[in-house]
Amino acid sequence: MYNRDIMEAVAIPAKFTRKDIDLMDQFIKEGYFSTRSDLVRTSVRHYLHELSLREIRKNIKPKKLSKKDIDKELKEIKKIRQELWKKKYAKNLH
């Protein structure tokens, strides 16, 4: 349970269509949620999380690597792979 769940809850009235209520009830019946409130809270949290991630991604600038930087990274990866292979498999060759 998150710390924010322990904080004081504030009720917010909301209206839904009959179709939405029926779908919510179906998910509750199938055991995905315990109550309509649980479904609404979880759905809102999920959507807010997704919006936050979109904002973060929007503000991240991809790093442009030079060919030299790429070659350096590839050499490092190759070195690590060789060391891992030696540790795991080379001892079985003797």
KOLKE-623562 format. One line per 4 residues: number of its first residue (from 1); their letters; for each residue x, y, z of N, C-alpha, C. Coordinates in steps of 0.1 Angstrom, whole numbers, plus 5000, padded with zeros to 4 digits. Layout:
// residues N
NUM) A) X:Y:Z:X:Y:Z:X:Y:Z  ...
This chain:
// residues 94
1) MYNR) 5008:4988:5000:5000:5000:5000:5009:5012:5000  5005:5022:4992:5013:5034:4991:5010:5044:5002  5019:5052:5006:5017:5062:5017:5005:5071:5013  5003:5074:5001:4993:5083:4997:4979:5077:4999
5) DIME) 4978:5064:5000:4966:5057:5003:4961:5059:5017  4971:5062:5026:4968:5063:5040:4963:5078:5043  4966:5087:5034:4962:5101:5035:4947:5102:5035  4942:5113:5039:4928:5115:5040:4922:5114:5026
9) AVAI) 4911:5107:5024:4904:5105:5012:4894:5116:5010  4892:5121:4998:4882:5131:4995:4873:5125:4985  4860:5126:4988:4850:5120:4979:4847:5130:4967  4847:5125:4955:4844:5132:4943:4832:5126:4936
13) PAKF) 4821:5132:4936:4809:5126:4929:4812:5125:4914  4808:5114:4908:4810:5112:4894:4798:5105:4888  4794:5108:4876:4783:5101:4869:4789:5093:4858  4783:5081:4856:4787:5072:4845:4775:5067:4838
17) TRKD) 4777:5063:4825:4766:5058:4817:4763:5044:4822  4751:5039:4819:4747:5026:4823:4756:5016:4817  4761:5018:4805:4770:5009:4798:4783:5008:4806  4788:5019:4810:4801:5019:4818:4799:5012:4831
21) IDLM) 4787:5015:4838:4785:5008:4851:4784:4993:4849  4777:4989:4838:4776:4974:4836:4790:4968:4833  4798:4975:4826:4812:4970:4823:4820:4970:4837  4819:4980:4845:4825:4980:4858:4821:4968:4866
25) DQFI) 4808:4966:4867:4802:4955:4875:4808:4942:4869  4809:4941:4856:4814:4928:4851:4829:4926:4855  4837:4936:4855:4851:4935:4860:4851:4931:4875  4842:4937:4883:4842:4934:4897:4837:4920:4899
29) KEGY) 4827:4915:4891:4823:4901:4892:4834:4892:4889  4842:4895:4879:4853:4886:4875:4865:4887:4884  4864:4896:4894:4875:4896:4905:4886:4906:4902  4885:4914:4892:4896:4923:4889:4897:4934:4899
33) FSTR) 4885:4938:4905:4884:4949:4915:4874:4944:4925  4875:4950:4937:4866:4946:4948:4854:4954:4948  4855:4966:4944:4843:4975:4944:4844:4985:4932  4833:4992:4930:4834:5003:4919:4844:5013:4923
37) SDLV) 4844:5017:4936:4854:5027:4941:4868:5022:4938  4871:5010:4941:4884:5004:4938:4887:5005:4923  4878:5002:4915:4880:5003:4900:4883:5017:4896  4875:5027:4901:4877:5041:4897:4890:5046:4902
41) RTSV) 4893:5043:4915:4906:5048:4920:4918:5042:4912  4918:5029:4910:4928:5023:4903:4930:5028:4889  4918:5030:4882:4918:5035:4868:4924:5050:4868  4920:5058:4877:4924:5072:4877:4939:5072:4880
45) RHYL) 4944:5064:4890:4958:5064:4893:4966:5059:4881  4961:5049:4874:4968:5044:4862:4969:5055:4851  4958:5062:4849:4958:5072:4839:4967:5084:4842  4967:5088:4855:4976:5099:4859:4990:5095:4858
49) HELS) 4993:5082:4861:5007:5077:4859:5011:5078:4844  5002:5073:4835:5005:5074:4821:5007:5088:4816  4999:5097:4821:5001:5111:4817:5014:5117:4822  5018:5113:4834:5031:5118:4840:5042:5112:4831
53) LREI) 5041:5099:4827:5052:5094:4819:5053:5101:4805  5041:5104:4800:5041:5111:4787:5049:5125:4788  5046:5132:4799:5052:5145:4802:5068:5143:4803  5072:5133:4811:5086:5130:4812:5092:5127:4799
57) RKNI) 5086:5118:4791:5092:5114:4778:5092:5126:4769  5083:5135:4770:5082:5146:4761:5094:5156:4764  5099:5156:4776:5110:5165:4780:5124:5158:4779  5124:5145:4775:5137:5139:4774:5142:5140:4760
61) KPKK) 5154:5145:4758:5160:5146:4745:5169:5134:4743  5167:5127:4732:5176:5116:4729:5190:5121:4727  5199:5113:4733:5214:5116:4732:5219:5111:4718  5225:5120:4711:5231:5117:4698:5245:5112:4701
65) LSKK) 5248:5100:4696:5262:5095:4698:5269:5096:4685  5282:5099:4686:5291:5099:4674:5294:5084:4671  5300:5082:4659:5304:5069:4655:5315:5064:4665  5323:5073:4669:5334:5070:4678:5328:5065:4692
69) DIDK) 5318:5072:4696:5311:5068:4709:5304:5054:4707  5298:5052:4696:5291:5039:4694:5301:5028:4693  5312:5030:4686:5323:5020:4686:5328:5017:4699  5330:5027:4707:5335:5025:4721:5325:5017:4729
73) ELKE) 5312:5020:4728:5302:5013:4736:5301:4998:4731  5302:4996:4718:5302:4982:4713:5314:4974:4717  5326:4980:4718:5338:4973:4723:5336:4969:4737  5330:4978:4745:5328:4976:4759:5318:4964:4761
77) IKKI) 5307:4964:4753:5298:4953:4753:5304:4940:4750  5312:4940:4739:5319:4928:4735:5329:4923:4746  5336:4932:4752:5345:4928:4763:5337:4922:4775  5326:4928:4778:5318:4922:4789:5312:4908:4785
81) RQEL) 5308:4907:4773:5302:4894:4769:5313:4883:4769  5325:4887:4765:5336:4877:4765:5340:4873:4779  5340:4882:4789:5343:4879:4803:5332:4870:4808  5320:4873:4805:5309:4865:4810:5309:4851:4805
85) WKKK) 5313:4850:4792:5314:4837:4786:5325:4829:4792  5336:4835:4795:5347:4828:4801:5344:4823:4815  5337:4831:4823:5333:4828:4836:5323:4816:4836  5314:4816:4826:5304:4806:4826:5308:4793:4819
89) YAKN) 5314:4794:4807:5317:4783:4798:5331:4778:4797  5340:4787:4798:5354:4784:4795:5359:4773:4805  5355:4774:4817:5359:4764:4828:5355:4750:4824  5345:4748:4816:5340:4735:4812:5347:4729:4800
93) LH) 5356:4737:4794:5363:4733:4782:5376:4725:4786  5380:4726:4798:5393:4719:4803:5390:4706:4808
